[in-house]
Amino acid sequence: MSQSAPRSLALVGVMTHERRVAHTSGFPLDPEKMLPVADVVLVVADDEGGAMLFRYTAHGDFGGDTWHVTADEARAQAAFEYDDALEPWLEVPSDITDAHAFAIQYAYERLNRRGDW
């Protein structure tokens, strides 16, 4: 995939390790208050070179977001969090206006076909 892809997504498969999370330093997370585990992650780059990493379930539940200096750093964060459960990155087609809705629908359709539900 192109290093300059402005929007990319990756499905998250079955995790074989303990959940890794990124959160504000000094604020321990209560497991009951944690956001849901993501089924799909979406990287959206901005015009200044920075990027947001968004996490969603296949049902559209928000699983958190983090800002990164580059899209590559955002993808590296996703690789850290999801390790071998992270599937290959795909570029979001340029004709898609709502990358978030596209990522959620993509995850819903793919996961439903795999029988993970």
mmCIF file of the C-alpha atoms, coordinates in Angstrom:
data_MODEL
# 
_entry.id   MODEL 
# 
loop_
_atom_site.group_PDB 
_atom_site.id 
_atom_site.type_symbol 
_atom_site.label_atom_id 
_atom_site.label_alt_id 
_atom_site.label_comp_id 
_atom_site.label_asym_id 
_atom_site.label_entity_id 
_atom_site.label_seq_id 
_atom_site.pdbx_PDB_ins_code 
_atom_site.Cartn_x 
_atom_site.Cartn_y 
_atom_site.Cartn_z 
_atom_site.occupancy 
_atom_site.B_iso_or_equiv 
_atom_site.pdbx_formal_charge 
_atom_site.auth_seq_id 
_atom_site.auth_comp_id 
_atom_site.auth_asym_id 
_atom_site.auth_atom_id 
_atom_site.pdbx_PDB_model_num 
ATOM 1   C CA . MET A 1 1   ? 0.000   0.000   0.000  1.00 0.00 ? 1   MET A CA 1 
ATOM 2   C CA . SER A 1 2   ? 1.155   3.505   -0.760 1.00 0.00 ? 2   SER A CA 1 
ATOM 3   C CA . GLN A 1 3   ? 2.817   5.310   2.143  1.00 0.00 ? 3   GLN A CA 1 
ATOM 4   C CA . SER A 1 4   ? 0.838   8.415   1.142  1.00 0.00 ? 4   SER A CA 1 
ATOM 5   C CA . ALA A 1 5   ? -2.632  6.816   1.202  1.00 0.00 ? 5   ALA A CA 1 
ATOM 6   C CA . PRO A 1 6   ? -4.809  9.466   2.868  1.00 0.00 ? 6   PRO A CA 1 
ATOM 7   C CA . ARG A 1 7   ? -7.300  6.884   4.194  1.00 0.00 ? 7   ARG A CA 1 
ATOM 8   C CA . SER A 1 8   ? -6.769  3.202   4.899  1.00 0.00 ? 8   SER A CA 1 
ATOM 9   C CA . LEU A 1 9   ? -8.492  0.501   6.894  1.00 0.00 ? 9   LEU A CA 1 
ATOM 10  C CA . ALA A 1 10  ? -7.700  -2.910  8.319  1.00 0.00 ? 10  ALA A CA 1 
ATOM 11  C CA . LEU A 1 11  ? -9.927  -5.538  9.837  1.00 0.00 ? 11  LEU A CA 1 
ATOM 12  C CA . VAL A 1 12  ? -9.130  -6.881  13.287 1.00 0.00 ? 12  VAL A CA 1 
ATOM 13  C CA . GLY A 1 13  ? -9.443  -10.639 13.604 1.00 0.00 ? 13  GLY A CA 1 
ATOM 14  C CA . VAL A 1 14  ? -9.395  -12.791 16.701 1.00 0.00 ? 14  VAL A CA 1 
ATOM 15  C CA . MET A 1 15  ? -6.843  -11.527 19.206 1.00 0.00 ? 15  MET A CA 1 
ATOM 16  C CA . THR A 1 16  ? -4.512  -14.134 20.676 1.00 0.00 ? 16  THR A CA 1 
ATOM 17  C CA . HIS A 1 17  ? -2.968  -11.845 23.293 1.00 0.00 ? 17  HIS A CA 1 
ATOM 18  C CA . GLU A 1 18  ? -4.106  -9.577  26.101 1.00 0.00 ? 18  GLU A CA 1 
ATOM 19  C CA . ARG A 1 19  ? -5.718  -6.360  24.932 1.00 0.00 ? 19  ARG A CA 1 
ATOM 20  C CA . ARG A 1 20  ? -3.269  -3.481  24.543 1.00 0.00 ? 20  ARG A CA 1 
ATOM 21  C CA . VAL A 1 21  ? -4.664  0.015   24.790 1.00 0.00 ? 21  VAL A CA 1 
ATOM 22  C CA . ALA A 1 22  ? -3.485  3.560   24.280 1.00 0.00 ? 22  ALA A CA 1 
ATOM 23  C CA . HIS A 1 23  ? -4.780  6.049   26.827 1.00 0.00 ? 23  HIS A CA 1 
ATOM 24  C CA . THR A 1 24  ? -3.914  9.247   28.595 1.00 0.00 ? 24  THR A CA 1 
ATOM 25  C CA . SER A 1 25  ? -0.960  8.839   30.921 1.00 0.00 ? 25  SER A CA 1 
ATOM 26  C CA . GLY A 1 26  ? -1.865  8.791   34.582 1.00 0.00 ? 26  GLY A CA 1 
ATOM 27  C CA . PHE A 1 27  ? -5.425  7.611   34.016 1.00 0.00 ? 27  PHE A CA 1 
ATOM 28  C CA . PRO A 1 28  ? -5.674  3.847   34.564 1.00 0.00 ? 28  PRO A CA 1 
ATOM 29  C CA . LEU A 1 29  ? -8.536  2.229   32.720 1.00 0.00 ? 29  LEU A CA 1 
ATOM 30  C CA . ASP A 1 30  ? -11.291 0.433   34.564 1.00 0.00 ? 30  ASP A CA 1 
ATOM 31  C CA . PRO A 1 31  ? -12.105 -2.621  32.371 1.00 0.00 ? 31  PRO A CA 1 
ATOM 32  C CA . GLU A 1 32  ? -15.828 -1.963  32.821 1.00 0.00 ? 32  GLU A CA 1 
ATOM 33  C CA . LYS A 1 33  ? -15.429 1.540   31.383 1.00 0.00 ? 33  LYS A CA 1 
ATOM 34  C CA . MET A 1 34  ? -13.234 0.599   28.429 1.00 0.00 ? 34  MET A CA 1 
ATOM 35  C CA . LEU A 1 35  ? -14.464 1.201   24.906 1.00 0.00 ? 35  LEU A CA 1 
ATOM 36  C CA . PRO A 1 36  ? -15.352 -1.892  22.874 1.00 0.00 ? 36  PRO A CA 1 
ATOM 37  C CA . VAL A 1 37  ? -12.709 -3.948  21.107 1.00 0.00 ? 37  VAL A CA 1 
ATOM 38  C CA . ALA A 1 38  ? -12.463 -2.883  17.472 1.00 0.00 ? 38  ALA A CA 1 
ATOM 39  C CA . ASP A 1 39  ? -13.416 -4.993  14.472 1.00 0.00 ? 39  ASP A CA 1 
ATOM 40  C CA . VAL A 1 40  ? -11.928 -2.448  12.084 1.00 0.00 ? 40  VAL A CA 1 
ATOM 41  C CA . VAL A 1 41  ? -9.406  0.376   12.321 1.00 0.00 ? 41  VAL A CA 1 
ATOM 42  C CA . LEU A 1 42  ? -9.323  3.398   10.053 1.00 0.00 ? 42  LEU A CA 1 
ATOM 43  C CA . VAL A 1 43  ? -6.427  5.787   9.443  1.00 0.00 ? 43  VAL A CA 1 
ATOM 44  C CA . VAL A 1 44  ? -7.281  9.225   8.068  1.00 0.00 ? 44  VAL A CA 1 
ATOM 45  C CA . ALA A 1 45  ? -4.379  11.524  7.201  1.00 0.00 ? 45  ALA A CA 1 
ATOM 46  C CA . ASP A 1 46  ? -4.713  15.301  7.302  1.00 0.00 ? 46  ASP A CA 1 
ATOM 47  C CA . ASP A 1 47  ? -3.209  17.958  5.040  1.00 0.00 ? 47  ASP A CA 1 
ATOM 48  C CA . GLU A 1 48  ? -0.369  18.680  7.491  1.00 0.00 ? 48  GLU A CA 1 
ATOM 49  C CA . GLY A 1 49  ? 0.907   15.077  7.497  1.00 0.00 ? 49  GLY A CA 1 
ATOM 50  C CA . GLY A 1 50  ? -0.701  14.019  10.773 1.00 0.00 ? 50  GLY A CA 1 
ATOM 51  C CA . ALA A 1 51  ? -3.222  11.202  11.016 1.00 0.00 ? 51  ALA A CA 1 
ATOM 52  C CA . MET A 1 52  ? -6.035  9.945   13.212 1.00 0.00 ? 52  MET A CA 1 
ATOM 53  C CA . LEU A 1 53  ? -6.454  6.274   14.049 1.00 0.00 ? 53  LEU A CA 1 
ATOM 54  C CA . PHE A 1 54  ? -10.127 5.420   14.609 1.00 0.00 ? 54  PHE A CA 1 
ATOM 55  C CA . ARG A 1 55  ? -11.427 2.154   16.047 1.00 0.00 ? 55  ARG A CA 1 
ATOM 56  C CA . TYR A 1 56  ? -14.960 0.810   15.399 1.00 0.00 ? 56  TYR A CA 1 
ATOM 57  C CA . THR A 1 57  ? -16.970 -2.345  15.886 1.00 0.00 ? 57  THR A CA 1 
ATOM 58  C CA . ALA A 1 58  ? -18.749 -3.849  12.886 1.00 0.00 ? 58  ALA A CA 1 
ATOM 59  C CA . HIS A 1 59  ? -21.987 -2.584  14.456 1.00 0.00 ? 59  HIS A CA 1 
ATOM 60  C CA . GLY A 1 60  ? -20.764 1.009   14.368 1.00 0.00 ? 60  GLY A CA 1 
ATOM 61  C CA . ASP A 1 61  ? -19.803 1.361   18.015 1.00 0.00 ? 61  ASP A CA 1 
ATOM 62  C CA . PHE A 1 62  ? -16.931 3.791   18.537 1.00 0.00 ? 62  PHE A CA 1 
ATOM 63  C CA . GLY A 1 63  ? -13.838 2.153   20.016 1.00 0.00 ? 63  GLY A CA 1 
ATOM 64  C CA . GLY A 1 64  ? -11.662 5.251   20.468 1.00 0.00 ? 64  GLY A CA 1 
ATOM 65  C CA . ASP A 1 65  ? -9.272  7.368   18.450 1.00 0.00 ? 65  ASP A CA 1 
ATOM 66  C CA . THR A 1 66  ? -5.707  8.614   18.721 1.00 0.00 ? 66  THR A CA 1 
ATOM 67  C CA . TRP A 1 67  ? -3.745  11.283  16.866 1.00 0.00 ? 67  TRP A CA 1 
ATOM 68  C CA . HIS A 1 68  ? -0.352  10.470  15.322 1.00 0.00 ? 68  HIS A CA 1 
ATOM 69  C CA . VAL A 1 69  ? 2.378   12.519  13.665 1.00 0.00 ? 69  VAL A CA 1 
ATOM 70  C CA . THR A 1 70  ? 2.140   10.427  10.466 1.00 0.00 ? 70  THR A CA 1 
ATOM 71  C CA . ALA A 1 71  ? -0.153  7.816   8.930  1.00 0.00 ? 71  ALA A CA 1 
ATOM 72  C CA . ASP A 1 72  ? 2.693   5.303   9.228  1.00 0.00 ? 72  ASP A CA 1 
ATOM 73  C CA . GLU A 1 73  ? 2.855   5.945   12.986 1.00 0.00 ? 73  GLU A CA 1 
ATOM 74  C CA . ALA A 1 74  ? -0.921  5.458   13.211 1.00 0.00 ? 74  ALA A CA 1 
ATOM 75  C CA . ARG A 1 75  ? -0.628  2.110   11.411 1.00 0.00 ? 75  ARG A CA 1 
ATOM 76  C CA . ALA A 1 76  ? 2.273   1.155   13.710 1.00 0.00 ? 76  ALA A CA 1 
ATOM 77  C CA . GLN A 1 77  ? 0.076   1.923   16.744 1.00 0.00 ? 77  GLN A CA 1 
ATOM 78  C CA . ALA A 1 78  ? -2.645  -0.334  15.319 1.00 0.00 ? 78  ALA A CA 1 
ATOM 79  C CA . ALA A 1 79  ? -0.046  -3.074  14.757 1.00 0.00 ? 79  ALA A CA 1 
ATOM 80  C CA . PHE A 1 80  ? 1.068   -2.728  18.382 1.00 0.00 ? 80  PHE A CA 1 
ATOM 81  C CA . GLU A 1 81  ? -2.478  -2.865  19.734 1.00 0.00 ? 81  GLU A CA 1 
ATOM 82  C CA . TYR A 1 82  ? -3.755  -5.736  17.614 1.00 0.00 ? 82  TYR A CA 1 
ATOM 83  C CA . ASP A 1 83  ? -0.545  -7.613  16.716 1.00 0.00 ? 83  ASP A CA 1 
ATOM 84  C CA . ASP A 1 84  ? -1.241  -10.698 14.588 1.00 0.00 ? 84  ASP A CA 1 
ATOM 85  C CA . ALA A 1 85  ? -5.014  -10.047 14.668 1.00 0.00 ? 85  ALA A CA 1 
ATOM 86  C CA . LEU A 1 86  ? -4.521  -7.030  12.381 1.00 0.00 ? 86  LEU A CA 1 
ATOM 87  C CA . GLU A 1 87  ? -5.279  -7.977  8.799  1.00 0.00 ? 87  GLU A CA 1 
ATOM 88  C CA . PRO A 1 88  ? -3.646  -6.288  5.770  1.00 0.00 ? 88  PRO A CA 1 
ATOM 89  C CA . TRP A 1 89  ? -4.260  -2.595  5.180  1.00 0.00 ? 89  TRP A CA 1 
ATOM 90  C CA . LEU A 1 90  ? -6.534  -1.536  2.326  1.00 0.00 ? 90  LEU A CA 1 
ATOM 91  C CA . GLU A 1 91  ? -6.799  1.913   0.821  1.00 0.00 ? 91  GLU A CA 1 
ATOM 92  C CA . VAL A 1 92  ? -10.265 3.460   1.080  1.00 0.00 ? 92  VAL A CA 1 
ATOM 93  C CA . PRO A 1 93  ? -11.387 4.216   -2.507 1.00 0.00 ? 93  PRO A CA 1 
ATOM 94  C CA . SER A 1 94  ? -11.108 7.902   -3.378 1.00 0.00 ? 94  SER A CA 1 
ATOM 95  C CA . ASP A 1 95  ? -14.763 8.095   -4.473 1.00 0.00 ? 95  ASP A CA 1 
ATOM 96  C CA . ILE A 1 96  ? -15.947 7.210   -0.934 1.00 0.00 ? 96  ILE A CA 1 
ATOM 97  C CA . THR A 1 97  ? -17.020 10.392  0.849  1.00 0.00 ? 97  THR A CA 1 
ATOM 98  C CA . ASP A 1 98  ? -17.571 8.906   4.335  1.00 0.00 ? 98  ASP A CA 1 
ATOM 99  C CA . ALA A 1 99  ? -14.580 6.706   5.160  1.00 0.00 ? 99  ALA A CA 1 
ATOM 100 C CA . HIS A 1 100 ? -15.971 5.963   8.627  1.00 0.00 ? 100 HIS A CA 1 
ATOM 101 C CA . ALA A 1 101 ? -19.273 4.549   7.347  1.00 0.00 ? 101 ALA A CA 1 
ATOM 102 C CA . PHE A 1 102 ? -17.380 2.666   4.629  1.00 0.00 ? 102 PHE A CA 1 
ATOM 103 C CA . ALA A 1 103 ? -15.025 1.044   7.180  1.00 0.00 ? 103 ALA A CA 1 
ATOM 104 C CA . ILE A 1 104 ? -17.912 -0.037  9.417  1.00 0.00 ? 104 ILE A CA 1 
ATOM 105 C CA . GLN A 1 105 ? -19.897 -1.476  6.506  1.00 0.00 ? 105 GLN A CA 1 
ATOM 106 C CA . TYR A 1 106 ? -16.792 -3.205  5.144  1.00 0.00 ? 106 TYR A CA 1 
ATOM 107 C CA . ALA A 1 107 ? -16.172 -4.832  8.529  1.00 0.00 ? 107 ALA A CA 1 
ATOM 108 C CA . TYR A 1 108 ? -19.796 -5.848  8.943  1.00 0.00 ? 108 TYR A CA 1 
ATOM 109 C CA . GLU A 1 109 ? -19.923 -7.524  5.525  1.00 0.00 ? 109 GLU A CA 1 
ATOM 110 C CA . ARG A 1 110 ? -16.542 -9.275  5.827  1.00 0.00 ? 110 ARG A CA 1 
ATOM 111 C CA . LEU A 1 111 ? -16.980 -10.499 9.390  1.00 0.00 ? 111 LEU A CA 1 
ATOM 112 C CA . ASN A 1 112 ? -20.485 -11.750 8.679  1.00 0.00 ? 112 ASN A CA 1 
ATOM 113 C CA . ARG A 1 113 ? -19.143 -13.819 5.768  1.00 0.00 ? 113 ARG A CA 1 
ATOM 114 C CA . ARG A 1 114 ? -16.411 -15.352 7.929  1.00 0.00 ? 114 ARG A CA 1 
ATOM 115 C CA . GLY A 1 115 ? -18.960 -16.636 10.396 1.00 0.00 ? 115 GLY A CA 1 
ATOM 116 C CA . ASP A 1 116 ? -17.405 -14.795 13.330 1.00 0.00 ? 116 ASP A CA 1 
ATOM 117 C CA . TRP A 1 117 ? -20.862 -13.883 14.588 1.00 0.00 ? 117 TRP A CA 1 
# 
